[in-house]
Amino acid sequence: MALKKYLWPAIGALTIAVSAWLLYKELRGLSLDDLSQSLEAITPGNWVLAGLSTLVAYAALAGYDRIALMHLGKKVDWWFISICSFTTYALSHNVGASVVSGAVVRYRAYSSKGLTPAEIGVLIAVCSFTFLLGTLLLAALVLIIEPELVERFADVVPMEATAGTGFFLLFLIALYVGASFLKLRPLKLGKINIFYPSPRVVLPQLIIAPIELIGAAGIIYFALPEAGNPGFLMILGIFLVSFSAALISHAPGGLGILELVFLMGLPDMNQADVIAALLVFRLFYLLIPFVMALVVIVVFERSRFRSETLAEPEQQKLENS
């Protein structure tokens, strides 16, 4: 337990340190004036489009929990699901170790709705798999349409990852979808039965997750200038690589990882423009939602404390009688 307590923070800190050193080497010639000019060059219309992309991304995130609850056969108020999902992802994206930090929020929230720890564990697993499924689906499409993406990451991604890899990923996803129609027997792990997702769960997974990722990538795309911009599909592919690397690293907010991968993926663009676009992404997708999530957590915990405090005298009366 002591090892687990310090493992992820240590990994995140080490990742940030290495990324910061590599970024320093990349950005030694970048001045604050250059960065300021790049931010000022973003048009008001593009600021609005970046904000709308954020709303699309976070609206789709609420669908992750909805899909998982559908799989569990649990009915929870849609408004509660939306608030819980928003808070979970706003917190986990910034804190790092998203599975662990997100689990804490979901446990506090859904246990108040009567879900057991085992059910909440399944909910978290389904949400994580939905994200993975969406990432693989979009990665497959990008590799098929824009196979030259791998050339931008020759030192990171195997050059064998081409359009053929994309078709192979689509084949695996097709197997997953096809198996959902076969009504396979549940997998038993001790006292827990894990049921294969039904088509009414799988099909929304293929829609919600890609929408969320497209919305998040859209923030960066609209914040970038047209000069040297390789197009939305290429930006989406670079975002999938960078965001996945940030999650795997467990670095809080993917600090340094996002910037490093994007600079590698956009060597022909002005570095100041790339960093400015990522600052907009951090503001809209990470920092503003994080502040809002903290307010939600304080309000929720305060209401829980009040309800538990009021319930104690009633419980004591029942015990005395």
Disulfide bonds with the S-S distance in Angstrom:
none
